[in-house]
Amino acid sequence: MRTAEPGAPAQAGAIPRLDFNPPHERVRGLEIVELAALHERRRRRGSRADLVHRVDFHTLTLITEGSAEHAVDFVTHPCHPGTLLWIRPGQVQRFVRPGTANGTQLLFTPAFPPHTSSADRLVKEWYGPACWQLGARPEYAVLSTLVGQMRAEYGRPVQSVSAEILQLLLATVLLQIDRLPRPDDEGDPHAGGEVYARFRAELERSYATTRRAADYAHRLGYTVKTLTRACVAATGRPVKQVIDARVALEAQRLLAHTDEPVVTIARRLGFPEPTNFGKFFTRHTGVTPGAFRQTHRGG
């Protein structure tokens, strides 16, 4: 991995973005590496292990030994044997305490899983649980076996590595993860069906330019009522609340992890008037932008 050059697409503020660039790409779009080896690679390049950053690819980590703490969008997850982490493109993360944790990381681009598999739908979702504590449950054994099979295939001589086998194994891993229980506050995106999936994709493209539910309905060819019904089924919240929550999350990311003036962040997120942005942010987080930034400045 390396830090993307200034002006890279979708770069938000000054949050470093790491793109997919393994030192030796044995299979296009996939790298399998031990967590400890990745930390060592970053150390040799002069990067801090606890660097706040985004990635433009997916990272699945199955912790097998040691302990650490990993933060994903303001939630810190303890890591120990049996912890599974899934970081998606665009999420802001850092190892709060790299500690002694080790395990296998599957780094893959959104294009790597087979598009003929239903796992492709999971990869396209930018949202979802980031952490499962599997411990010694049977699900851990299943995933550990699959990851072990991927490592064995990936480690074959370059000329005999099968990208297709790795794609199918990864699809199986993702589908097994999709079976895992979701946290109570996560909702079930599948309950919203295709309407919700299309809406979330459009929201990710357009949250910084419009917060009007009617605009999303028009672009997607639905009514606001249809979008609301899908959002309530998937999240328990109406469409306008889902839109505003996405904008508020990006505002929190930029306030906590960049030095951009509040007025610049406001304009970036579609608020011509900083006062309106301040009211919006306070309404959704309970604190002012300045107070939020001060609290998280250490992050």
Salt bridges, closest charged atoms under 4 A:
ASP19 OD2 - ARG2 NH2 3.41
GLU31 OE2 - ARG41 NH2 2.62
GLU34 OE2 - ARG151 NH1 3.50
GLU40 OE2 - ARG43 NH2 2.51
GLU40 OE2 - ARG44 NH1 3.84
ASP50 OD1 - ARG48 NE 2.84
ASP73 OD2 - ARG253 NH2 2.64
ASP120 OD1 - HIS115 ND1 3.01
ASP120 OD2 - LYS124 NZ 3.24
GLU125 OE2 - ARG121 NH1 3.67
GLU139 OE1 - ARG137 NE 3.39
GLU153 OE2 - ARG156 NE 3.83
ASP178 OD2 - ARG121 NH2 3.85
ASP178 OD1 - HIS190 NE2 3.03
GLU202 OE1 - ARG205 NH2 2.85
GLU202 OE2 - ARG219 NH1 3.35
GLU204 OE1 - ARG246 NE 2.84
ASP215 OD1 - ARG212 NH1 2.59
ASP244 OD1 - LYS240 NZ 2.77
ASP244 OD2 - HIS284 NE2 3.54
GLU250 OE2 - ARG54 NH2 2.59
GLU250 OE1 - ARG246 NH1 3.01
GLU250 OE1 - ARG253 NH1 2.83
ASP259 OD1 - ARG297 NH1 2.97
GLU260 OE2 - ARG268 NH2 2.61
